[in-house]
């Protein structure tokens, strides 16, 4: 069961932890794209156009 968080677009999945709502993309993946590859939120959006910039910024918050 997903649980809400104070961050818009982010929910807690009991099995995987924080994910972007209505996707299977973990918050940790978004953070890793930025830290490991140096991707900006815009680059992440370019690579994953199914994620909105709002979702990406929420994951990075």
Buried (B, 14 or more C-beta within 10 A) or exposed (E): EEEEBEBEBBBBEEEEEBBBBEEEBBBEBBEEBBEEEEBEBEBBBEEBEEBEEEBBBBBBE
